[in-house]
Amino acid sequence: MQRKIQKLYEEGTFVVAIRYYAYKVNLYLLGQEYVEVFYNHKHDRIDKIDFLNHRHTRMKFYLDQISLEKIA
């Protein structure tokens, strides 16, 4: 997890943050891929870092705020 965090913060570009249930989800662009970071406020920790699933219903939250042209 620590290596993922370091790579993302050194090489990634922050795109947008959304609220999703108990999480603040930060979306980053890393190379040609989008990556989500799930931050748990209650426990003050990152619970998950994963590539964006373009078919997940969470996409509507991103698309309401920005245009993700590279996703198709």
OpenMM code with the backbone's topology and positions (N, CA, C; nanometers):
from openmm import Vec3, app, unit

residues = "MET GLN ARG LYS ILE GLN LYS LEU TYR GLU GLU GLY THR PHE VAL VAL ALA ILE ARG TYR TYR ALA TYR LYS VAL ASN LEU TYR LEU LEU GLY GLN GLU TYR VAL GLU VAL PHE TYR ASN HIS LYS HIS ASP ARG ILE ASP LYS ILE ASP PHE LEU ASN HIS ARG HIS THR ARG MET LYS PHE TYR LEU ASP GLN ILE SER LEU GLU LYS ILE ALA".split()
positions = [
    Vec3(0.0835, -0.1199, 0.0000),
    Vec3(0.0000, 0.0000, 0.0000),
    Vec3(0.0872, 0.1252, 0.0000),
    Vec3(0.1918, 0.1249, 0.0793),
    Vec3(0.2768, 0.2440, 0.0884),
    Vec3(0.3418, 0.2769, -0.0458),
    Vec3(0.3833, 0.1737, -0.1199),
    Vec3(0.4445, 0.1982, -0.2516),
    Vec3(0.3426, 0.2557, -0.3492),
    Vec3(0.2191, 0.2079, -0.3433),
    Vec3(0.1132, 0.2620, -0.4293),
    Vec3(0.0901, 0.4093, -0.3992),
    Vec3(0.0827, 0.4413, -0.2715),
    Vec3(0.0598, 0.5794, -0.2294),
    Vec3(0.1730, 0.6684, -0.2775),
    Vec3(0.2955, 0.6252, -0.2564),
    Vec3(0.4109, 0.7051, -0.2958),
    Vec3(0.4125, 0.7289, -0.4463),
    Vec3(0.3916, 0.6244, -0.5259),
    Vec3(0.3917, 0.6372, -0.6717),
    Vec3(0.2814, 0.7313, -0.7176),
    Vec3(0.1642, 0.7164, -0.6608),
    Vec3(0.0513, 0.7986, -0.7003),
    Vec3(0.0752, 0.9458, -0.6694),
    Vec3(0.1261, 0.9743, -0.5508),
    Vec3(0.1470, 1.1135, -0.5134),
    Vec3(0.2673, 1.1755, -0.5830),
    Vec3(0.3636, 1.0965, -0.6239),
    Vec3(0.4794, 1.1492, -0.6958),
    Vec3(0.4539, 1.1641, -0.8452),
    Vec3(0.3791, 1.0701, -0.9040),
    Vec3(0.3634, 1.0669, -1.0484),
    Vec3(0.2217, 1.0946, -1.0973),
    Vec3(0.1247, 1.0877, -1.0078),
    Vec3(-0.0142, 1.1072, -1.0474),
    Vec3(-0.0552, 1.2528, -1.0461),
    Vec3(-0.1656, 1.2802, -1.1142),
    Vec3(-0.2241, 1.4144, -1.1179),
    Vec3(-0.3642, 1.4066, -1.0592),
    Vec3(-0.3890, 1.4852, -0.9546),
    Vec3(-0.5211, 1.4877, -0.8920),
    Vec3(-0.6220, 1.5433, -0.9920),
    Vec3(-0.7388, 1.4772, -1.0003),
    Vec3(-0.8433, 1.5205, -1.0934),
    Vec3(-0.9620, 1.5793, -1.0176),
    Vec3(-1.0200, 1.5015, -0.9262),
    Vec3(-1.1392, 1.5467, -0.8541),
    Vec3(-1.1605, 1.4576, -0.7318),
    Vec3(-1.2356, 1.5084, -0.6356),
    Vec3(-1.2741, 1.4299, -0.5179),
    Vec3(-1.4257, 1.4226, -0.5117),
    Vec3(-1.4769, 1.3069, -0.4722),
    Vec3(-1.6210, 1.2894, -0.4529),
    Vec3(-1.6440, 1.2254, -0.3168),
    Vec3(-1.7664, 1.2340, -0.2699),
    Vec3(-1.8091, 1.1620, -0.1497),
    Vec3(-1.8829, 1.0379, -0.1964),
    Vec3(-1.8477, 0.9245, -0.1373),
    Vec3(-1.9129, 0.7996, -0.1738),
    Vec3(-1.9285, 0.7160, -0.0480),
    Vec3(-2.0493, 0.7117, 0.0039),
    Vec3(-2.0801, 0.6463, 0.1309),
    Vec3(-1.9875, 0.6994, 0.2398),
    Vec3(-1.9115, 0.6157, 0.3062),
    Vec3(-1.8263, 0.6610, 0.4168),
    Vec3(-1.6914, 0.7136, 0.3686),
    Vec3(-1.6736, 0.7235, 0.2387),
    Vec3(-1.5432, 0.7586, 0.1849),
    Vec3(-1.5403, 0.8933, 0.1152),
    Vec3(-1.4232, 0.9520, 0.1184),
    Vec3(-1.3884, 1.0585, 0.0260),
    Vec3(-1.3017, 0.9871, -0.0772),
    Vec3(-1.3434, 0.9892, -0.2026),
    Vec3(-1.2707, 0.9198, -0.3074),
    Vec3(-1.2003, 1.0233, -0.3939),
    Vec3(-1.0685, 1.0164, -0.3947),
    Vec3(-0.9894, 1.1058, -0.4786),
    Vec3(-0.9559, 1.0334, -0.6083),
    Vec3(-0.9790, 1.1001, -0.7190),
    Vec3(-0.9496, 1.0431, -0.8497),
    Vec3(-0.8214, 1.1061, -0.9021),
    Vec3(-0.7292, 1.0216, -0.9457),
    Vec3(-0.6005, 1.0663, -0.9994),
    Vec3(-0.5820, 1.0096, -1.1392),
    Vec3(-0.5068, 1.0809, -1.2210),
    Vec3(-0.4639, 1.0301, -1.3502),
    Vec3(-0.3186, 0.9899, -1.3354),
    Vec3(-0.2898, 0.8643, -1.3663),
    Vec3(-0.1543, 0.8106, -1.3568),
    Vec3(-0.1215, 0.7513, -1.4930),
    Vec3(-0.0395, 0.8214, -1.5700),
    Vec3(-0.0146, 0.7800, -1.7077),
    Vec3(-0.1429, 0.7940, -1.7868),
    Vec3(-0.1916, 0.6836, -1.8408),
    Vec3(-0.3167, 0.6831, -1.9182),
    Vec3(-0.4336, 0.6228, -1.8399),
    Vec3(-0.4112, 0.5932, -1.7135),
    Vec3(-0.5127, 0.5268, -1.6317),
    Vec3(-0.5611, 0.6172, -1.5181),
    Vec3(-0.6890, 0.6037, -1.4849),
    Vec3(-0.7444, 0.6726, -1.3695),
    Vec3(-0.7396, 0.5793, -1.2492),
    Vec3(-0.7045, 0.6358, -1.1336),
    Vec3(-0.6902, 0.5589, -1.0102),
    Vec3(-0.7733, 0.6252, -0.9015),
    Vec3(-0.8462, 0.5433, -0.8245),
    Vec3(-0.9261, 0.5934, -0.7131),
    Vec3(-0.8568, 0.5628, -0.5813),
    Vec3(-0.8596, 0.6608, -0.4915),
    Vec3(-0.8063, 0.6445, -0.3568),
    Vec3(-0.9230, 0.6629, -0.2604),
    Vec3(-0.9527, 0.5592, -0.1845),
    Vec3(-1.0659, 0.5610, -0.0916),
    Vec3(-1.0157, 0.5962, 0.0476),
    Vec3(-1.0478, 0.7170, 0.0907),
    Vec3(-1.0054, 0.7645, 0.2222),
    Vec3(-1.1209, 0.7527, 0.3203),
    Vec3(-1.0980, 0.6851, 0.4317),
    Vec3(-1.1976, 0.6651, 0.5361),
    Vec3(-1.1778, 0.7712, 0.6445),
    Vec3(-1.2702, 0.8674, 0.6502),
    Vec3(-1.2602, 0.9757, 0.7493),
    Vec3(-1.2663, 0.9235, 0.8921),
    Vec3(-1.3577, 0.8316, 0.9140),
    Vec3(-1.3813, 0.7831, 1.0497),
    Vec3(-1.2560, 0.7218, 1.1106),
    Vec3(-1.1793, 0.6496, 1.0307),
    Vec3(-1.0591, 0.5837, 1.0810),
    Vec3(-0.9299, 0.6538, 1.0391),
    Vec3(-0.9435, 0.7659, 0.9673),
    Vec3(-0.8286, 0.8463, 0.9233),
    Vec3(-0.7233, 0.7597, 0.8531),
    Vec3(-0.7689, 0.6907, 0.7484),
    Vec3(-0.6766, 0.6039, 0.6749),
    Vec3(-0.7251, 0.5835, 0.5315),
    Vec3(-0.6336, 0.5430, 0.4477),
    Vec3(-0.6668, 0.5027, 0.3118),
    Vec3(-0.6973, 0.3537, 0.3159),
    Vec3(-0.8183, 0.3173, 0.2748),
    Vec3(-0.8599, 0.1777, 0.2787),
    Vec3(-0.8328, 0.1035, 0.1481),
    Vec3(-0.8298, 0.1769, 0.0383),
    Vec3(-0.8174, 0.1087, -0.0901),
    Vec3(-0.7632, 0.2032, -0.1958),
    Vec3(-0.6776, 0.1507, -0.2817),
    Vec3(-0.6310, 0.2210, -0.4012),
    Vec3(-0.6491, 0.1237, -0.5165),
    Vec3(-0.7239, 0.1666, -0.6186),
    Vec3(-0.7511, 0.0751, -0.7289),
    Vec3(-0.7762, 0.1537, -0.8571),
    Vec3(-0.7583, 0.0856, -0.9710),
    Vec3(-0.7899, 0.1469, -1.0990),
    Vec3(-0.9399, 0.1717, -1.1079),
    Vec3(-0.9769, 0.2778, -1.1750),
    Vec3(-1.1167, 0.3142, -1.1918),
    Vec3(-1.1895, 0.2092, -1.2754),
    Vec3(-1.3007, 0.1607, -1.2231),
    Vec3(-1.3871, 0.0690, -1.2961),
    Vec3(-1.4866, 0.1541, -1.3740),
    Vec3(-1.4688, 0.1593, -1.5041),
    Vec3(-1.5498, 0.2476, -1.5891),
    Vec3(-1.6975, 0.2097, -1.5940),
    Vec3(-1.7303, 0.0897, -1.5485),
    Vec3(-1.8698, 0.0442, -1.5512),
    Vec3(-1.9403, 0.0586, -1.4171),
    Vec3(-1.8695, 0.1066, -1.3172),
    Vec3(-1.9289, 0.1198, -1.1838),
    Vec3(-2.0245, 0.2393, -1.1812),
    Vec3(-2.1277, 0.2291, -1.0999),
    Vec3(-2.2252, 0.3384, -1.0886),
    Vec3(-2.1629, 0.4667, -1.0344),
    Vec3(-2.0465, 0.4553, -0.9723),
    Vec3(-1.9766, 0.5730, -0.9205),
    Vec3(-1.9376, 0.6690, -1.0332),
    Vec3(-1.9301, 0.6183, -1.1553),
    Vec3(-1.8920, 0.7014, -1.2693),
    Vec3(-1.9816, 0.8239, -1.2836),
    Vec3(-2.1093, 0.8093, -1.2491),
    Vec3(-2.2007, 0.9232, -1.2654),
    Vec3(-2.1581, 1.0416, -1.1782),
    Vec3(-2.0963, 1.0153, -1.0635),
    Vec3(-2.0507, 1.1237, -0.9773),
    Vec3(-1.9348, 1.1993, -1.0417),
    Vec3(-1.8471, 1.1261, -1.1074),
    Vec3(-1.7352, 1.1902, -1.1761),
    Vec3(-1.7831, 1.2667, -1.2986),
    Vec3(-1.8689, 1.2051, -1.3761),
    Vec3(-1.9134, 1.2659, -1.5011),
    Vec3(-1.9987, 1.3893, -1.4783),
    Vec3(-2.0608, 1.4005, -1.3607),
    Vec3(-2.1361, 1.5213, -1.3267),
    Vec3(-2.0430, 1.6405, -1.3056),
    Vec3(-1.9186, 1.6140, -1.2690),
    Vec3(-1.8257, 1.7205, -1.2336),
    Vec3(-1.7223, 1.7511, -1.3412),
    Vec3(-1.6801, 1.6486, -1.4160),
    Vec3(-1.5743, 1.6674, -1.5145),
    Vec3(-1.6004, 1.5820, -1.6366),
    Vec3(-1.5240, 1.6080, -1.7413),
    Vec3(-1.5313, 1.5273, -1.8620),
    Vec3(-1.4111, 1.4343, -1.8663),
    Vec3(-1.4380, 1.3063, -1.8630),
    Vec3(-1.3309, 1.2068, -1.8700),
    Vec3(-1.3272, 1.1535, -2.0130),
    Vec3(-1.2691, 1.2312, -2.1021),
    Vec3(-1.2731, 1.1990, -2.2441),
    Vec3(-1.1997, 1.0712, -2.2793),
    Vec3(-1.0984, 1.0336, -2.2029),
    Vec3(-1.0198, 0.9164, -2.2354),
    Vec3(-1.0895, 0.7873, -2.1987),
    Vec3(-1.2038, 0.7969, -2.1320),
    Vec3(-1.2785, 0.6781, -2.0922),
    Vec3(-1.3823, 0.6485, -2.1989),
    Vec3(-1.3707, 0.5337, -2.2593),
    Vec3(-1.4713, 0.4936, -2.3593),
    Vec3(-1.4542, 0.3467, -2.3904),
] * unit.nanometer
topology = app.Topology()
chain = topology.addChain("A")
for resn in residues:
    res = topology.addResidue(resn, chain)
    for name in ("N", "CA", "C"):
        topology.addAtom(name, app.Element.getBySymbol(name[0]), res)
